[in-house]
């Protein structure tokens, strides 16, 4: 049997993935989980996890909302310590919660902590002035990955401080409080009725580029590539990431073109479906057009997060990760450049939109934009976009009428808003621990394996940039990864899932 170069490449890739899993310890962890699954604990509601010789217990929970578990853990410690608690230190995002106890009450505190349920582990520091209480949680699918945010530090202090009011069930907003919403854009490109609408639109439009022939076929290939509209159930899992890591948002708006995900409970009080016709003249097949109208959603909060359905929260997130204060957003500049010069005929639509936005910022503020913005979570201020639309009504109207991506577009929500808000003093550049992956890249499967194992990124985007011969394998890899990373259904999924 003759092997082709492609066969050899696939075999080499598979061997590399297996070796990487062995090196990271994935195979060992997988074997341990299988052993513990076959040997259930005698304690109802708990399961074993961790090393075979020194197993730990995890409490099985139905709701994996990390913020709820964080508040619940703090309340458990405070109740256990009772009158020994001196103060509860104000919450700090991405840090363990902290409780202070007078040093003279150390023995009593340690005794009280030893009576906690068996899923709590106690670590005493060398100087014996700090005890870290670490809870272990699990879902029906297995242990929940540990984050230090769930730990509780009990600190023994010399002097008493003024007692502080404890509100353990309130989400942490630090210096950002009030309502924050979340907006998704979503399309199911396999829906035959939607595809018919798209085909009619393709036959009806002409290319806006002066140098191009007056045919729909002359659109930039990226604007009409089926990859732009493919659905591998990413929305379901992205919403699961919200439920687990960022469940402090008020409402979740899903903008669609007369489509409803079959698994979504549309009657859930936090889910709101928004049709294109509610915010645009009609159906469009251009994400730039949809983004330009999100601020028109009725009832939308002043502050909201905009996500594509291929963006996920990978670790516990806080409002302060995305907003500097109640009136100031964050944005995340990329190191990818926006080339100098005007829009060119062969520019991909996303680059054309970046150049058009750069020109607006230059004309309005005299500032030159040289880089793009990262493809991640986009914090938005509704009032900023409303001001932009008042000042540039023609540009907003043009992109809103653009059925497919065009070189006259502007990218309002994912680019222009950030630079405009920054120039107004209402947004600040920030860093974000994130990953961008084109799932059709060579080696993408191995990156997904590492991402599922290490879980080190706060957010990540798993994009399909274009259609390729290996897309079916890439989507299968993506599906397996998502089911492993986000196994627990969100509250807004139908019960018959």
N, C-alpha and C positions, 0 to 999 in steps of 0.2 A: 504494500500500500504506500503510495507516494504522498508525502506531506508537503503542503504548500507553505510559503513563507508566513502566510496568515495563521495557519494551524500551529506552526512552531511558536509564533508570537503569542498566541492565546495560551498555549501550554506553559510557556515561560512566565507569562503573567500570573497564571493560576499557581504555579510553584512559588513565585515571589510572594503572593498573598498569603499562602499557607505558612511560609517561613516567617513572614512578618508577624502573623498571629502567634506563632510559637515564641518568637523573640519578645513580644509584648506581654506574654503570659495569658493571652486570650484563651488558648486551648486548656490551660490549667484551670482558669476560672470557670470555663464552660463545664469541665468535668466535675468540679466541686459542686456547681449548681445542680448538676444531674444527680450527684450522690445525695445531697441534702433534700432534693425533691423526692427521692425514693425513700427517705428516712424522715418522715414528718415528726415534728416535735409533739410531745405529750401535752403541751400547753395549747389549748384552743386559741386561735387568733394570732399565733406566733409561728415563725418559721426560722430554721437555722440558716446561717450564712457565714462566710468567712473561712478561715483555715480549718482543715479537717481535724487537726489535733487540738485547736483552741477555738471552737465555734462560738459565734455570738447569736443572740436572738434578735429578731426584727418583728415589730408589731405590724400586722397586716391591716392596711387602711383602704377604704374604698375611694376616698378623695385624696389625690396626690398633690393638691395645691400646696406648693412649698411655703407660701406666705401664711396660709392657715396653720400648717404644721409648725412653722416658726413661732407663731403666736401661741399655739397650744403648748409647745415645749416650754416657753417662758412661764406661762401660767402654771404648768405642772410644777416647775421648780419653786416658784414663789409660794404656791400653796403648801408644798412640802416643807419649806423653811419657816413659813408662818411668821411669828413675831421676831424671828432672828434677822429678817431682812431689814437692812438699814436703808438702802435705796435701790432703785432700778435706774441704771444709767440710760440716758436718752438714746434712742435707736440710731445706729449708724449702718447704712447700707453696706453689704458685702463684708460685714464683721459679725462675730458672734454676739448675741445679746449678753449683757453684763448685769450682774446683781452683786451688790456689796453687802458684806456681813462683818460686824465688829470682830476683830481678831480674838478677843476673849471668848467669843461664842463658837470658835472653830470646831471644837469637839462635838458640840450639839449639832452644828450644821452637817458635819460629816456623818453623824448618826442618822440624821433626817434624810440625807441624800442616799444612804445605803438602803433605805426602805422603798425606794422607787421601783416601779415595774421592771422586769428583767431586760427590757430592750434598751435601758439606759446603761451606758458605760462611763466609769469615773476615771479620770486621769489627773493625778496630783503632780504639780510642778515640783522641781527640785527645791525651790526655796519655800515651798509649802504655803505660799500666800495666794495661790491660784489653784482652783479645781475646775477642770473643764468637763462638763457633762455632755456626752454625745449620744443622741438618740438614734436608734436604728429602725427604719421603716421599710415596709415592703408592700407591693400590690399583689394581686393574684398572679401576676406574671413573673414575680420574683423581687429580689431586693431593689430598693430605690437607691440610685447613686448618691453617695454622701457628699454634702457640701458643708463647709464650715459655718455658713450662715445659719444652719440649724443647731449649732452648738450653743451651750449656755456656759459662760464663764462666771464662776462664783469667786469673788475677790475679797480677801480678808484684809480689812483696813484698820488702822490705829484709831482714827477719829471718826465719830459719827458725823453724817451729813444730813442735810434737810431731807426728810422723806419726800419721794416724788410719787405723783399719781400714776398708777399703772392702768393702761388700757390694752390688755394683751391681745384682744381680738381685732384691733384696728390695724389696717395695713400700714406699712412704713412709707411715709412720703417725705420725711426729713423736712427740707425747706421748700418742698413742692406739695401743695395740698389742693383739694378740690377735684373737680370732675375731669377725667381724661377718657376719651373714646378711642376706638380702633376701627380702621376702615380697610377692607380688603377689596381688590378687584379680582374677579374670577370669571372664567369661561370654560365651558366643556366643548372642545373642538370636535368631539365625536358625535354630537347631537345633530341628527340629520336635518331638523328644521332650522337650526342655527346655520348649518352649512349651506342650506338653500338660500337663506338671507344673505350670507356672505357672497355666494356666487352671483346673486342678482346685483349686489353692490359692486362687485368687481366688473361686471358688464356695464355698469352705469357710469363709472368714474373715468376720468382721464388724468393723466400725469400732470402735475402742476409745474414740472421743470421746463423752462422755456426751450431747452435744447433737445427735449425728448419728444418722440412721436406721440400723437394723441391716442394712446391705447392703454388699457389697464395693464397689459403685459409689460409696459415699460416701467412700472413701479420697481423700486429697488427690491431685489429678491428677498432681502431680510424682512421687508414690510409685509409680505404675503406668504412667507414660509410657514408650513403647517406646524413647525415646532413652536411658533409663537402662541398657538392656541391649543396645544396638547395638554391633556389632563391626566396625571398619574395619581390622582387622589391626594395631591399635595395639600389642598385646602383643609381636608379632614385632619391631617397630621399637624399642620401649622396651627390650627385651632386647638389641638390637643396640647401643643407647646404653650399656648396662651393660658389654658386652664391649669397647667402644671407650674409655670414659671412667672406668669404676669397676669394673674387673675384679679388684679386691682383695677383693671379697666372697667368703665361703667357699661357701655353698650358696644356691641360688635356689629358694624354695618358691612354688609356684603353686597357689592355693586355688581349686577349681572345684566345680561341681555335676555330677559324673559326666560331665565333658567333657574332651576332650583336643584341643589345637590340632593340626590335621592335619600341620603343617610341623615340629612339635617332636619332637626325638629324646629320648624319655622315658628312654632308657637312658644318657643322658649322666650322668657321675658327679656333676655339680654341680646337676642338675635333680631336684627332688622334687615330685611331684604330691600334693596334699592334697585329699581329698574333704570336702565339707560334713559327711558322716556321721562323719568321723574326729574332728571337733572340736565338732559341734553335734548336737542330737537328730535332725536330718534336713535335707532341702532347705529353703533359705530364699531369698527374693527381695528381701532387705533388706541393703544393705551395712553398716548399723549393727550388725545381728545378727552378720554375718560378722566385722567388725572386733573385736567384743567377745570373740571366741574364738580369735584368732590366737595368743595366748600359749600355747594348749594344744597347738600343733603339736609332736609328739614330736621331740626332738633339737634344737629351735630354740635358738639362742645367746641369751645374756643380752642382748646388744646386736644389734639388727637394724633395718633400714630397711623401712618399709612404703610401698609405692607402689600407686596405682591404675594401670591399664594405659595411661591417657592422660597419664602423667607421664614426662618424658624428661630424661636428662642431655644438656646441650648443649655442655659443655666438660669438660676434665679435672677430676675431683673427687677429694677426699681424705677419709679418715676424719675428720680434724679439722674438715671442713666441717660435720659432723653430730654429732660428739661432742666435748665440751670436754676430757674426760679419760676414763680407763678406766671411771669410775663416774658420769660426768655427761654427759647428753645436751644437745643444743641444740634449740630450737624457734623457729618463725618467726611471730611475731604479725602479724596483718593490721591494716589500718586500717579494716576494715569493722566497724561496731558490732554489739553484741548489745543490742537495745533493752531498756530496763527493763520490769519488769512480768512477770506470769505468761504461760504459754503460752496463745495464743489459737487459736480454732478454725481460723482462716484462715492461721495460720503455716505456711509450707512446712516439711516434716519436718526439713530441715537446721537451720532456725532454732529449731524446737522442741527439737531435741537440744542445741543450743548453750545454750538457756535452762535446760534440765534439768541440764546439766553445770555451768553457772554456779551453780545453786542448791546442788548438791552441794559445790562448792568453798567457797561462802559458809558453809554449815552446818558443814563440817568444819574450815575454817581461818579463817573470819571475813574472807575476802578477796573482793572483788567483781571479777568478770571483766567487762570492758566491750567487748572486741573478739573477733573470731574468730581462727582460725589460718589461715595461707596454705595454699592447695591445692597442695602441692608434696611433696617427699620428707619423710616423717615418721620421724625417729629415735625408737627405742623402747627402753625398758629393761623386760625381761620381769618382773623382780622387782617393779617398781612396779605393773604391771597385776595381778600376782598379789596384791599387798597390797590393791589397790582391790577385787578380787573378794572377798577375805576380809571386807573391811569393808562391802561393799554387795552381798551375794549376791542379794538380791531384785531389785535393779535389773539386775544381769547376767543373772539367769534370765529376767526379763521381756523384755529386748531380744533375748535369744537365742531366745525363742519367737515373736518378732514376725516373721511371714512377709513382711510388706511394711512399708515405712517408716511409722512411727506417731508421733503427738505425745507418746507416753510414752517414746520412745527416748532413749538417750544415745549420743554419738559417742565411743567409747572411744579408738581408736587415733589418729584424726586431730584430736582436740581435747582431750578430758578428760585423757588421759595427760599431755599437755604441762603443763597447769595444775597437775595433781596433783603431778607430778614437781618442778615449779618450787617449789611450796609446801613440799615435803619437802627442798628444797635439792639436788635431783638433776638439775636442768635449768636452763639459762640462756637468756634470750631473745637471738636473734641476727638479723643481717640476711642476706638471701639475694638474689643477683642473679638474679631469675627473672621469667618472663612467664606470665600467665594469659590465655588467649584462648578465648572462646566461638566456635567455628568457624562458627556460624550468624549471628554479628553482621555487620552491614553493614561492608564494608571488611576483613573477616577475611582474604580472599585476598591483599590487598596486604600485610597484616601478615606472612603466611606467606612471601611473596616476600622481604621485608626480613629476616626471621629466617634464611632459608636463605642470604642473601647476606652478612649482617654477622656472624652467629654470635656474638653478644655475651652471651647469657644462659647462666648455669651450669646452670639447670634451667628447664623450661617445661612447662606443662600445656595441652593442646589438648582442651578439653572440648566436649561437645555437650549443652547444658543442656536442650533440649526439641526436640520434633519441629516442623519448619517446612516450608512448601511448597518452599523452596529447599535442602532437606537433601541431595538427590542431588548437586547441584553442589558444595556445601560438602564432602561426603565425597570427591568426585573431586579437589578442590583439596588436601584433607588427604593423600590417598594420593600424589599427585604430590610434595608437599612431603617426606613421609617417605622416599620412595624416593630423593629427591635428597640429603637430609641424612644418611641412614644406608644407603648402597648396599651395604655389605659384610656378607654373612651372618655371623651369630654361630656359634661352634663347636657350639652345641647345635641348630642347624637341620639338618634331614635333607639328605642329600647330593643327593637328586633334586629339590631346590627349583627 
